[in-house]
Amino acid sequence: MSNRGTPLVELRDISIAFGGVKAVDHVSIDLHPGEVVGLLGHNGAGKSTLIKCLSGAYQKDSGEILINGQRVEIRNPRDARAQNIETIYQTLALADNLDAASNLFLGRELVTPMGLVDDARMEAETRKIMGRLNPNFRKFKEPVKALSGGQRQSVAIARAVYFNARILIMDEPTAALGPHETQMVAELIQELKAQGLGIFLIEHDIHNVMKLCDRASVMKNGQLVGTVNVNEVTDEDILGMIILGKKPEGVAC
C-alpha cells in the first residue's frame, strides 16, 4: 500500500506522556485513500491514545501530523473536522429519541428561508446518503432507539460521510453485533473504501481485522511493534505481535 503516492494521513514520530508515563513512544503510521488500517494491541497499548491525537481529543507532545502531505496542527475536535476527519465512537453518540434525519443533522440542522428547521429537506438528504451507503435502510421515521445495532452504525457513518469526511476513525464498529449486523457494517466499510475514504479501525478481534483491513498496525507498551499487509500474515502472526511484541519472520514491517 505504501507505493500509492502521498498518504492521506501520516502520523510521524508521535509521542504522548501522562505524568511521566509514555503512553505513545515515537510511533509512525500512515493511511492511504481507499484503505483500512487496523490498530491492535492490548488495553493500554497506546492505540486509542495515538488515534485521539488525530481526532483532536488529545494533543501530541512531539511529532508531526500530515494530511495529504501537508503538516497540520490538530488541537481539538474542531481542528480535526476542518481536516475532514470524523470519529465514530463505540457509543455512536446518537440521540435515541430522534429519527435518522434528526440525528444526521443534529447541531447542523438545515433551515428554510424563513429560518425554520427544514424537516422535509433533511429527510430527503438522509434518504439520498442512505441510498448510497445502505440501500436496504427503510426506518426513516422511527427513533434510532428502535433500530438494530447495524442500522445505528449506518446512521452514524452516514452523518460522517454527509459532512465530507475523508478520514474516518472507527472504534470497534462491530462490538456486540451479531453475524448479520457485522456483515452489514463490513459492507458499509467496503462502500466507504470504494468512495476513496481512508479508515483507521481500532479493533480487538483479529478475525475482523483479517476480514476488513488492508494493513494492521500493532502496538505494545506505547510502541509500534510493526505494520503488516494483512494478506501476507496469519492470525497467529498478528497474535504473536500483540502478545509477544514479535514481528513475524520473513514479513516486512
Buried (B, 14 or more C-beta within 10 A) or exposed (E): BEEEEEBBBBBBEBBBEEEEEBBBBBBBBBBBBBBBBBBBBBEBBBBBBBBBBBBBBBEBBEBBBBBBEEEBEBEEBEBBBEBBBBBBBEEBEBEEEBBBBBBBBEEEBBEEEEEEEBBEBBBEBBBEBBEEBBEEBEBEEEBBEEBBBBBBBBBBBBBBBBEEBBBBBBBBBBEEBEEEBBBBBBBBBEBBBEEEBBBBBBBBBBEBBBBBBBBBBBBBBBBBBBBBBBEEBEEEBBBBBBEEBBBBEEBEB
